[in-house]
Amino acid sequence: MSAALPTSSREWHLVARPHGWPKAEDFALREAAVAAPAEGRILVRNKYFSVDPYMRGRMNDVKSYTPPFKLDHPMDGGAVGEVIASNAEGFAVGDHVLHGLGWREIADLPAKHAVKVDPDIAPLSAYLGVLGMPGLTAYAGLFEVASFKEGDAVFVSGAAGAVGSQVGQLAKLKGASRVIGSAGSDEKVKLLTEEYGFDAAFNYKNGPVRDQLKAAAPDGIDVYFDNVGGEHLEAAISSFNLHGRATICGMIAQYNSTEPTPGPSNMALIIGKRLRLQGMLVGDHAHLQDRFVQEVAGWLASGELKYQETKVEGIENGYDAFVGLLRGENTGKMIVSLV
């Protein structure tokens, strides 16, 4: 046991359900008491926590694949930190762990819900992105859900984000014939082609997505990895070759909509083209975890796989980081740093 444990910890609470875009008054940064961990539990000083698009859905009081955040309770999400007190076999003070109690400075959790991570293999923050949940989402969504095969032409929306940027690079590493990405700024488009090796990319704000995709993929696409939905999904359906496959991972374009969003107007093409559109949740693909880490860690070590992070400093800026993510202000993984 550590002798000098902190007595309090700051944590973000959801205090009102956002209507449309989240507002500052929907959240509160509050103090909570910290006690020594009970049997089977550990105390972790978080160094980084993750903010992710899926968290916006958890702020609504609706039945979904994961329970909504409770009002006046700390929010949760991915985090990495250092064990500062342990009352559990197999975990010692100084161990670094990945766990699910983010949005707070100190986490008190059952040791069985923590996974040790090695800061010598990759920086700790990488376990929230390229080697974490977003990375596995990219890996499983491309290879298992979309049944990617060598020679496929791949289109990725939200391609400069944590998931999208990895999808495009994985496709290139596995022999895609062409990889196209969309992003929300000319700077991100340049990053996709010059840093991440995409064959083509476009700024979706510069004109109709359908026209820009057709110009970037004149021979059509075989795989679409959807992080955005809306106009992007309609454009992909239009550009698909026969037997095209789409992984529907996210629909960030409509997360803050207050009215129902119209679906694609060209759904009839799904029949003639024999398309497969499949939704995915990363939790269904845990069996790929070991293979994913082994393969991706190798590509990271060799420099073949590149990644970027946008770090927002300080727990007090957690809300700003989250809203910035929804606005597309991040390049790569959006992370709140507490170190």
C-alpha positions as CSV (number, residue, x, y, z in Angstrom):
1,M,0.0,0.0,0.0
2,S,1.1,3.5,-0.8
3,A,1.5,5.7,2.3
4,A,0.4,9.1,1.0
5,L,-2.7,8.6,-1.0
6,P,-4.5,11.6,-2.4
7,T,-7.7,12.4,-0.4
8,S,-9.7,13.8,-3.3
9,S,-10.1,13.5,-7.1
10,R,-11.8,15.7,-9.7
11,E,-14.2,14.0,-12.0
12,W,-16.6,15.1,-14.8
13,H,-20.3,14.5,-14.2
14,L,-23.2,14.8,-16.7
15,V,-25.7,17.0,-15.1
16,A,-28.2,17.5,-17.9
17,R,-29.1,15.6,-21.1
18,P,-27.8,17.6,-24.1
19,H,-30.4,18.6,-26.7
20,G,-28.5,19.0,-30.0
21,W,-24.9,20.1,-29.4
22,P,-23.7,19.6,-25.8
23,K,-23.3,22.8,-23.8
24,A,-21.0,23.6,-21.0
25,E,-23.8,23.8,-18.5
26,D,-24.7,20.1,-19.3
27,F,-21.5,19.1,-17.4
28,A,-19.8,19.8,-14.1
29,L,-16.3,19.2,-12.8
30,R,-16.7,18.0,-9.2
31,E,-14.5,16.8,-6.3
32,A,-14.9,13.3,-4.9
33,A,-13.3,11.7,-1.9
34,V,-10.6,9.0,-2.4
35,A,-10.1,6.1,0.0
36,A,-7.8,3.1,0.1
37,P,-8.9,0.3,-2.3
38,A,-11.1,-2.5,-0.9
39,E,-10.1,-6.1,-1.4
40,G,-9.7,-7.1,-5.1
41,R,-9.5,-3.4,-6.2
42,I,-6.8,-1.0,-7.3
43,L,-6.4,2.8,-7.2
44,V,-5.1,4.3,-10.5
45,R,-3.8,7.8,-11.1
46,N,-5.0,8.5,-14.6
47,K,-2.4,9.9,-17.0
48,Y,-4.6,10.1,-20.1
49,F,-8.3,9.6,-20.8
50,S,-10.1,9.3,-24.1
51,V,-13.0,11.3,-25.5
52,D,-14.8,9.5,-28.4
53,P,-17.7,10.1,-30.6
54,Y,-19.8,7.2,-29.2
55,M,-19.9,9.1,-25.9
56,R,-22.4,11.6,-27.4
57,G,-24.9,8.8,-27.8
58,R,-24.5,7.8,-24.2
59,M,-25.5,11.3,-23.1
60,N,-29.1,10.6,-24.4
61,D,-31.5,8.6,-22.2
62,V,-32.3,6.0,-24.8
63,K,-31.9,2.3,-24.9
64,S,-28.8,1.4,-26.9
65,Y,-26.0,-1.2,-27.1
66,T,-24.4,0.5,-24.0
67,P,-26.2,2.1,-21.1
68,P,-26.5,5.9,-21.0
69,F,-24.4,8.0,-18.7
70,K,-26.2,8.5,-15.4
71,L,-27.0,12.1,-14.4
72,D,-24.9,13.5,-11.5
73,H,-22.5,10.5,-11.7
74,P,-19.0,10.5,-13.1
75,M,-18.8,9.6,-16.8
76,D,-16.6,6.8,-18.0
77,G,-14.4,5.8,-20.9
78,G,-11.0,4.6,-21.8
79,A,-8.1,5.7,-19.6
80,V,-4.5,4.7,-18.9
81,G,-2.6,5.4,-15.7
82,E,-0.4,4.2,-12.9
83,V,-1.4,2.1,-10.0
84,I,-0.9,4.1,-6.8
85,A,-2.4,1.6,-4.4
86,S,-3.3,-2.1,-4.8
87,N,-5.3,-4.5,-2.7
88,A,-5.4,-7.1,-5.5
89,E,-3.1,-10.0,-6.4
90,G,-1.1,-9.5,-9.5
91,F,-1.1,-5.7,-9.5
92,A,1.7,-3.6,-7.8
93,V,2.2,0.1,-7.2
94,G,3.9,1.4,-10.3
95,D,2.2,-0.9,-12.8
96,H,0.7,0.9,-15.8
97,V,-2.9,-0.2,-16.7
98,L,-5.6,0.4,-19.3
99,H,-9.1,0.5,-17.9
100,G,-12.6,2.0,-18.4
101,L,-12.9,4.7,-15.7
102,G,-11.8,7.9,-17.5
103,W,-13.1,11.4,-17.1
104,R,-11.5,11.6,-13.6
105,E,-8.1,12.0,-12.0
106,I,-8.1,8.9,-9.7
107,A,-10.0,5.7,-10.6
108,D,-11.0,3.1,-8.0
109,L,-11.8,-0.1,-9.8
110,P,-11.8,-3.9,-9.6
111,A,-8.4,-5.2,-10.7
112,K,-10.2,-7.7,-13.0
113,H,-11.3,-4.7,-15.1
114,A,-7.8,-3.5,-15.7
115,V,-5.2,-4.7,-18.3
116,K,-1.5,-4.1,-17.8
117,V,0.2,-2.2,-20.6
118,D,3.9,-1.8,-21.4
119,P,5.1,1.8,-21.8
120,D,8.3,0.4,-23.4
121,I,6.4,-1.0,-26.4
122,A,4.5,2.2,-27.1
123,P,3.8,5.5,-25.4
124,L,1.0,5.1,-22.8
125,S,-1.4,7.3,-24.8
126,A,-1.1,5.0,-27.8
127,Y,-3.1,2.4,-25.8
128,L,-6.1,4.7,-26.1
129,G,-5.7,5.0,-29.9
130,V,-3.6,3.2,-32.4
131,L,-3.1,0.2,-30.0
132,G,-6.5,0.6,-28.3
133,M,-10.2,0.6,-29.0
134,P,-10.0,2.8,-32.1
135,G,-7.2,0.7,-33.5
136,L,-9.0,-2.6,-33.0
137,T,-12.1,-1.0,-34.5
138,A,-10.2,-0.2,-37.6
139,Y,-8.6,-3.6,-37.8
140,A,-11.7,-5.7,-37.1
141,G,-14.0,-3.4,-39.2
142,L,-11.7,-3.6,-42.3
143,F,-10.6,-7.2,-42.2
144,E,-13.5,-9.1,-40.5
145,V,-16.6,-7.0,-41.1
146,A,-15.8,-5.7,-44.6
147,S,-14.0,-8.9,-45.6
148,F,-11.2,-6.8,-47.2
149,K,-9.1,-8.6,-49.8
150,E,-6.0,-7.7,-51.7
151,G,-6.8,-5.5,-54.7
152,D,-9.9,-3.9,-53.2
153,A,-10.4,-0.1,-53.7
154,V,-11.3,1.4,-50.3
155,F,-13.1,4.6,-49.3
156,V,-12.9,5.9,-45.7
157,S,-14.9,8.8,-44.4
158,G,-13.7,10.7,-41.4
159,A,-10.3,9.5,-42.6
160,A,-8.1,11.9,-40.5
161,G,-9.6,10.6,-37.2
162,A,-8.2,7.9,-34.9
163,V,-10.1,5.1,-36.7
164,G,-10.2,6.3,-40.2
165,S,-6.5,7.1,-40.5
166,Q,-5.7,3.6,-39.4
167,V,-8.2,1.9,-41.7
168,G,-6.6,3.6,-44.7
169,Q,-3.1,2.6,-43.7
170,L,-4.0,-1.0,-42.9
171,A,-5.7,-1.3,-46.3
172,K,-2.5,0.0,-48.0
173,L,-0.3,-2.4,-46.0
174,K,-2.5,-5.3,-47.0
175,G,-2.5,-4.5,-50.8
176,A,-5.4,-2.3,-51.6
177,S,-5.5,-1.2,-55.2
178,R,-6.6,2.4,-54.2
179,V,-7.4,4.1,-50.9
180,I,-9.5,7.3,-50.8
181,G,-10.3,9.4,-47.8
182,S,-12.6,12.3,-46.9
183,A,-11.8,14.9,-44.3
184,G,-13.1,18.3,-43.2
185,S,-10.1,20.5,-44.0
186,D,-7.5,21.0,-46.7
187,E,-4.8,20.5,-44.1
188,K,-6.2,17.1,-43.2
189,V,-6.5,16.1,-46.8
190,K,-2.8,16.9,-47.2
191,L,-2.0,14.8,-44.2
192,L,-3.9,11.8,-45.6
193,T,-2.0,11.8,-48.9
194,E,1.5,13.0,-47.7
195,E,1.8,11.4,-44.3
196,Y,-0.6,8.4,-44.3
197,G,-0.1,7.3,-47.9
198,F,-3.7,7.5,-49.1
199,D,-3.9,7.5,-53.0
200,A,-6.4,10.3,-53.0
201,A,-8.4,12.5,-50.5
202,F,-10.8,15.3,-50.6
203,N,-12.4,18.0,-48.4
204,Y,-16.1,17.1,-48.2
205,K,-16.8,20.8,-47.6
206,N,-15.5,21.7,-51.0
207,G,-18.4,20.2,-53.0
208,P,-20.9,17.3,-53.2
209,V,-19.3,14.2,-51.8
210,R,-20.7,12.1,-54.6
211,D,-18.9,14.1,-57.3
212,Q,-15.7,14.3,-55.4
213,L,-15.7,10.6,-54.7
214,K,-16.4,9.7,-58.3
215,A,-13.4,11.9,-59.4
216,A,-11.2,10.3,-56.8
217,A,-12.3,6.7,-57.6
218,P,-13.1,6.6,-61.3
219,D,-13.1,2.8,-61.3
220,G,-15.5,2.6,-58.3
221,I,-14.9,1.3,-54.8
222,D,-15.2,-2.2,-53.2
223,V,-15.1,-1.4,-49.5
224,Y,-16.5,1.6,-47.7
225,F,-15.6,2.3,-44.0
226,D,-18.3,4.6,-42.7
227,N,-17.6,6.9,-39.8
228,V,-19.8,9.7,-40.9
229,G,-23.1,8.5,-42.5
230,G,-25.5,10.9,-44.3
231,E,-24.2,12.2,-47.6
232,H,-21.1,10.1,-47.4
233,L,-23.0,6.8,-47.3
234,E,-25.2,7.9,-50.2
235,A,-22.0,8.7,-52.2
236,A,-20.5,5.4,-51.4
237,I,-23.6,3.4,-52.5
238,S,-23.4,5.3,-55.8
239,S,-19.7,4.5,-56.3
240,F,-19.8,0.9,-55.2
241,N,-18.8,-1.9,-57.6
242,L,-20.7,-5.2,-57.7
243,H,-20.6,-7.0,-54.3
244,G,-19.3,-4.0,-52.5
245,R,-19.1,-4.1,-48.7
246,A,-19.6,-1.3,-46.2
247,T,-18.7,-1.3,-42.5
248,I,-21.0,1.1,-40.8
249,C,-19.0,2.1,-37.8
250,G,-20.2,5.6,-36.9
251,M,-22.5,8.4,-38.1
252,I,-21.0,11.4,-36.6
253,A,-22.8,13.7,-39.1
254,Q,-26.1,13.1,-37.2
255,Y,-25.1,12.6,-33.6
256,N,-26.2,16.1,-32.6
257,S,-29.3,16.2,-34.9
258,T,-32.5,17.1,-33.1
259,E,-34.7,15.8,-36.0
260,P,-34.6,12.4,-37.7
261,T,-32.0,12.4,-40.5
262,P,-33.1,11.3,-44.0
263,G,-31.5,8.1,-45.2
264,P,-29.7,7.7,-48.6
265,S,-32.0,8.3,-51.6
266,N,-30.3,5.6,-53.7
267,M,-30.9,2.5,-51.5
268,A,-32.3,0.6,-54.5
269,L,-28.8,0.3,-55.9
270,I,-28.1,-2.1,-53.0
271,I,-30.2,-4.7,-54.8
272,G,-28.7,-4.6,-58.3
273,K,-25.1,-4.2,-57.0
274,R,-25.6,-7.0,-54.4
275,L,-24.1,-4.8,-51.7
276,R,-23.5,-5.7,-48.1
277,L,-23.8,-3.0,-45.5
278,Q,-23.0,-4.2,-41.9
279,G,-23.0,-2.4,-38.6
280,M,-20.2,-3.0,-36.2
281,L,-19.4,-2.7,-32.5
282,V,-15.8,-3.3,-31.5
283,G,-16.9,-5.3,-28.5
284,D,-17.9,-8.2,-30.8
285,H,-14.4,-8.6,-32.0
286,A,-12.4,-9.1,-28.8
287,H,-11.1,-12.5,-30.1
288,L,-8.9,-10.5,-32.5
289,Q,-7.2,-8.5,-29.7
290,D,-3.9,-10.5,-29.5
291,R,-3.5,-10.8,-33.3
292,F,-4.3,-7.1,-33.6
293,V,-1.7,-5.9,-31.0
294,Q,1.0,-8.2,-32.4
295,E,0.5,-7.1,-36.0
296,V,0.0,-3.4,-35.3
297,A,2.9,-3.2,-32.8
298,G,5.2,-4.6,-35.5
299,W,4.0,-2.0,-38.1
300,L,4.5,0.7,-35.5
301,A,8.0,-0.5,-34.7
302,S,9.0,-0.6,-38.3
303,G,7.5,2.8,-39.0
304,E,5.1,1.5,-41.6
305,L,2.1,2.6,-39.6
306,K,1.9,6.2,-38.5
307,Y,-0.4,7.9,-36.1
308,Q,-1.2,11.3,-34.7
309,E,-2.8,12.5,-31.5
310,T,-4.4,15.7,-30.4
311,K,-3.7,16.2,-26.7
312,V,-5.7,18.7,-24.6
313,E,-3.9,19.4,-21.4
314,G,-5.7,19.4,-18.0
315,I,-8.8,17.7,-16.7
316,E,-10.5,21.1,-16.5
317,N,-10.5,21.1,-20.3
318,G,-12.3,17.7,-20.7
319,Y,-15.5,19.3,-22.0
320,D,-13.7,21.4,-24.5
321,A,-11.8,18.4,-25.8
322,F,-15.1,16.4,-26.2
323,V,-16.9,19.2,-28.1
324,G,-13.7,19.9,-30.2
325,L,-13.8,16.2,-31.2
326,L,-17.4,16.5,-32.4
327,R,-16.5,19.6,-34.4
328,G,-13.6,17.8,-36.0
329,E,-10.9,19.9,-34.4
330,N,-8.7,16.9,-33.7
331,T,-6.2,15.2,-36.0
332,G,-6.0,11.5,-35.1
333,K,-7.0,10.5,-31.5
334,M,-8.3,13.1,-29.2
335,I,-6.9,12.6,-25.7
336,V,-7.1,14.6,-22.5
337,S,-3.7,14.6,-20.7
338,L,-3.4,14.7,-16.9
339,V,0.4,14.7,-16.8
